[in-house]
Amino acid sequence: MGVLTTVKEMFAASTQNPNRGEDPTRESEGAYWCHDCGERVLDLDVDGDDAPECSSCGEEMTFERSVGSTGCAC
Protein backbone atom coordinates (compact mmCIF):
# COMPACT_ATOMS: atom_id res chain seq x y z
CA MET A 1 0.00 0.00 0.00
CA GLY A 2 3.02 2.31 0.19
CA VAL A 3 2.82 3.21 -3.51
CA LEU A 4 -0.90 4.00 -3.36
CA THR A 5 -0.42 6.17 -0.27
CA THR A 6 2.45 8.04 -1.94
CA VAL A 7 0.43 8.68 -5.11
CA LYS A 8 -2.58 9.80 -3.06
CA GLU A 9 -0.40 12.22 -1.03
CA MET A 10 1.20 13.55 -4.22
CA PHE A 11 -2.19 14.41 -5.75
CA ALA A 12 -3.43 15.97 -2.51
CA ALA A 13 -0.32 18.16 -2.28
CA SER A 14 -0.67 19.35 -5.87
CA THR A 15 -4.11 20.85 -5.17
CA GLN A 16 -3.47 22.46 -1.77
CA ASN A 17 -2.64 26.02 -2.85
CA PRO A 18 -4.68 27.70 -5.62
CA ASN A 19 -2.00 30.43 -5.94
CA ARG A 20 1.01 28.17 -6.43
CA GLY A 21 3.60 29.61 -8.76
CA GLU A 22 2.51 33.19 -8.16
CA ASP A 23 4.20 35.94 -6.16
CA PRO A 24 2.76 35.52 -2.65
CA THR A 25 3.22 39.22 -1.87
CA ARG A 26 0.86 40.28 -4.68
CA GLU A 27 -2.73 39.16 -4.89
CA SER A 28 -5.03 39.71 -7.84
CA GLU A 29 -7.96 42.04 -7.30
CA GLY A 30 -9.59 41.39 -10.66
CA ALA A 31 -9.00 41.55 -14.39
CA TYR A 32 -9.39 43.89 -17.35
CA TRP A 33 -11.89 42.73 -19.96
CA CYS A 34 -12.73 43.66 -23.52
CA HIS A 35 -16.35 42.60 -23.80
CA ASP A 36 -16.40 43.06 -27.58
CA CYS A 37 -13.43 40.77 -28.22
CA GLY A 38 -13.66 38.57 -25.13
CA GLU A 39 -10.05 39.22 -24.16
CA ARG A 40 -8.97 39.19 -20.50
CA VAL A 41 -5.83 40.57 -18.85
CA LEU A 42 -5.12 39.86 -15.18
CA ASP A 43 -4.51 43.05 -13.18
CA LEU A 44 -1.10 41.75 -12.07
CA ASP A 45 0.00 41.68 -15.73
CA VAL A 46 -0.71 45.41 -16.28
CA ASP A 47 1.92 48.07 -15.62
CA GLY A 48 0.64 51.29 -14.05
CA ASP A 49 -2.82 52.28 -12.91
CA ASP A 50 -4.40 53.06 -16.29
CA ALA A 51 -6.64 50.55 -18.04
CA PRO A 52 -4.87 48.82 -20.95
CA GLU A 53 -6.06 48.87 -24.53
CA CYS A 54 -7.37 45.67 -26.07
CA SER A 55 -4.70 44.13 -28.29
CA SER A 56 -7.35 43.10 -30.85
CA CYS A 57 -9.52 46.20 -31.25
CA GLY A 58 -7.63 48.98 -29.45
CA GLU A 59 -10.53 49.95 -27.16
CA GLU A 60 -9.94 50.64 -23.48
CA MET A 61 -10.58 47.55 -21.37
CA THR A 62 -12.94 47.51 -18.36
CA PHE A 63 -11.73 46.53 -14.89
CA GLU A 64 -13.88 44.03 -13.02
CA ARG A 65 -13.17 42.88 -9.50
CA SER A 66 -13.08 39.26 -8.46
CA VAL A 67 -16.12 38.30 -6.39
CA GLY A 68 -14.66 35.10 -4.99
CA SER A 69 -11.77 34.53 -2.64
CA THR A 70 -10.04 31.99 -4.86
CA GLY A 71 -7.51 34.48 -6.23
CA CYS A 72 -9.05 34.16 -9.66
CA ALA A 73 -10.82 36.97 -11.46
CA CYS A 74 -13.05 34.57 -13.36
Phi, psi and omega in degrees: 000353182299320180293316179297320178296317180298314179296317179299316179295323180296315179292323178295319181292328183285348181245010185290315187246114180289348182252020182298141180087356180255163176291116184291345180276346180242132180236135181294139176251355180159200181212158174265136183235144166250107185288335178288318184263342182080016179275148181227137176230121178297140183301331179289343180267004182252129176274135178085183183259350181279147177294137179284165173268145176296133181288342181271313186246347177085359178283154177291135181276158182257133178274132177229130181281150176286132179277323185275175179253021183275353184085004181249139180264032182290000000 
